[in-house]
């Protein structure tokens, strides 16, 4: 998994007050996820109109809500199967909507390489999950992906395309890494243990 995910307990602790306030206000993790998706779509519309920097700011606000929804779910004991899928699909939809708006607004179409890599990683995670396997071996997660995406959006040509390509490439590598690791772990679990007794 992303190297930054090891700091989830610390992140949850920092956001505990905010999570508690949302809980008392009747806000659910899925509502936070939906709000993040809506903000990302709004960021795409703003970027499409030619205001890229404002669009990025709105998009990153939506990304912050994505960090908050997981903390809210864990702190309040509301982690559900639907919530996990909704969060993952919302992440990809938010990236697609924002990037589409940014490209229409003038950003190089190579930015879609980030979205393509993100979807490939999602497909791997869904496959592993349905097989009862984990995808923890994937070392390139959403924080790194968004960092390269935003860096590419702000960088001049041809560095922007290079950054987009690097993000997409690492997503593909992480997909292969997660799939191979999960399959290997599954095979090890299925291998029967032979008890050899020595006599003499």
Phi, psi and omega in degrees: 000172178306139180299335181283342183292343178293344180265015179303317179301319179293320179296317179299321180295319179294327183264007184299318180297316179295320179297319180295320180295320179294320179298316180294334179275359178084016180273132180259161177303321180294328176294321178294318178300314180297322179295320178297320178296317180297319179295321179296319177297319178296321177299321177296321179294318179295317178295324179297328181281000177103001180256075187297314184295320177294321178298319178297317180299318180292318179299317180292331174295319175296323178293326176296321178296329176295326176288330182282325185296321179294319178296319178298317180296317182288320183290333183255004179067032182248031177285121180232161178298315179298318181299321179295315179293317180299319180296314182296315180290326178294322176303312183291319179296320180295319179294318180297314182295318181291313181296320178300316178296319180295321180293317177299328180281356174125356177287144179304142181295347178297346177297337179293346176298327179292318180294317179299316178296321179297319179293323178296320179293322177296316180301319178296316180297318179295317179299312180298319182295318180293334178270001182077021181251160178256164181242028185294343182287344180292117186266351183247104185253194184295321180303314180293321181297315180291326178298316179289325178298310181294320178299319178294321179296329182269344184277151176281164175291146000268008184295331179297315180295322178298315180295320177297317181295320179297317179298314179297320180297314181293330175296316179296317178299316180295325178298312179296321180297313181294319181293314181296317181295319181293318179295319179297316180296323180294319179295323179295325179289328182277344182288121181291145178270122182263122180268108182260121178259128180268132177237153180173000000 
